């Protein structure tokens, strides 16, 4: 590899790698990582088991207040409904008023 101008080195003792996206995090536990440098550019190769952790919906205070007022429930109940519906205001109100 060195004859081709490529240098490959393992990165030791990697415990985990997290790739964050707006939809959630990709987590590699006990990953193996190699750094490959060629023509001045370093590329990292990750191997290992991956799991996806979805991002929690961002629940705004205004949404909680509106749902609580519309459904005539406490803000705590409104927040629980919004979390359960992943921030869907209409669905949260429907759940709270249909019972």
C-alpha positions as CSV (number, residue, x, y, z in Angstrom):
1,X,0.0,0.0,0.0
2,X,2.8,2.4,0.8
3,X,4.2,1.9,-2.8
4,X,0.8,3.2,-4.0
5,X,1.1,6.3,-1.8
6,X,-1.5,5.0,0.7
7,X,-0.9,4.8,4.4
8,X,-3.4,2.7,6.4
9,X,-3.3,2.8,10.2
10,X,-5.8,1.3,12.7
11,X,-7.2,3.6,15.4
12,X,-6.9,1.6,18.7
13,X,-9.2,1.3,21.6
14,X,-12.3,2.8,19.9
15,X,-15.3,2.3,22.3
16,X,-18.1,3.8,20.2
17,X,-18.8,6.1,17.3
18,X,-21.9,8.2,16.9
19,X,-23.0,9.8,13.7
20,X,-25.7,12.4,14.4
21,X,-28.4,13.3,11.9
22,X,-31.7,15.3,12.3
23,X,-33.6,12.0,12.2
24,X,-31.5,10.3,14.9
25,X,-28.1,8.9,15.7
26,X,-26.3,6.0,14.2
27,X,-24.3,4.3,16.9
28,X,-21.4,1.9,16.3
29,X,-20.4,0.0,19.5
30,X,-17.0,-1.6,19.7
31,X,-16.2,-0.4,16.2
32,X,-13.0,-1.0,14.3
33,X,-11.6,2.1,12.6
34,X,-8.9,2.5,10.1
35,X,-7.5,5.8,8.9
36,X,-6.4,5.7,5.2
37,X,-4.3,8.6,3.9
38,X,-3.7,9.0,0.2
39,X,-2.6,12.1,-1.7
40,X,-3.0,14.2,1.5
41,X,-6.6,13.2,2.1
42,X,-7.5,11.0,5.1
43,X,-10.5,8.7,4.9
44,X,-11.9,6.7,7.9
45,X,-13.3,3.3,7.5
46,X,-15.7,2.1,10.2
47,X,-16.7,-1.6,10.6
48,X,-18.9,-3.0,13.3
49,X,-22.5,-3.5,14.4
50,X,-24.7,-0.4,14.0
51,X,-27.9,0.6,15.7
52,X,-30.2,3.5,15.0
53,X,-31.6,5.7,17.8
54,X,-34.4,7.9,16.5
55,X,-34.3,11.5,17.6
56,X,-36.9,12.6,20.1
57,X,-39.4,15.1,18.7
58,X,-38.8,18.6,19.9
59,X,-41.9,19.7,21.9
60,X,-42.3,23.4,22.1
61,X,-43.8,25.1,25.2
62,X,-46.3,26.9,22.9
63,X,-47.5,23.6,21.5
64,X,-47.9,22.2,25.0
65,X,-49.9,25.3,26.1
66,X,-52.1,25.1,22.9
67,X,-52.9,21.4,23.3
68,X,-53.7,21.8,27.0
69,X,-56.1,24.7,26.2
70,X,-57.8,22.9,23.3
71,X,-58.2,19.6,25.1
72,X,-58.9,21.2,28.5
73,X,-56.2,19.2,30.3
74,X,-53.1,20.0,32.3
75,X,-49.9,20.9,30.5
76,X,-48.3,17.7,31.9
77,X,-51.0,15.6,30.2
78,X,-50.7,17.7,27.0
79,X,-46.9,17.2,27.0
80,X,-47.3,13.4,27.4
81,X,-49.7,13.3,24.5
82,X,-47.4,15.3,22.3
83,X,-44.5,13.0,23.2
84,X,-46.6,10.0,22.4
85,X,-47.6,11.5,19.0
86,X,-44.1,12.6,18.2
87,X,-45.1,16.3,18.3
88,X,-48.3,15.9,16.2
89,X,-50.5,18.6,17.7
90,X,-53.8,17.5,16.0
91,X,-53.3,13.9,17.0
92,X,-52.4,14.8,20.5
93,X,-55.6,16.8,20.9
94,X,-57.7,14.0,19.3
95,X,-56.2,11.5,21.7
96,X,-56.9,13.7,24.7
97,X,-60.5,14.6,23.7
98,X,-61.6,11.2,22.5
99,X,-61.4,9.5,25.9
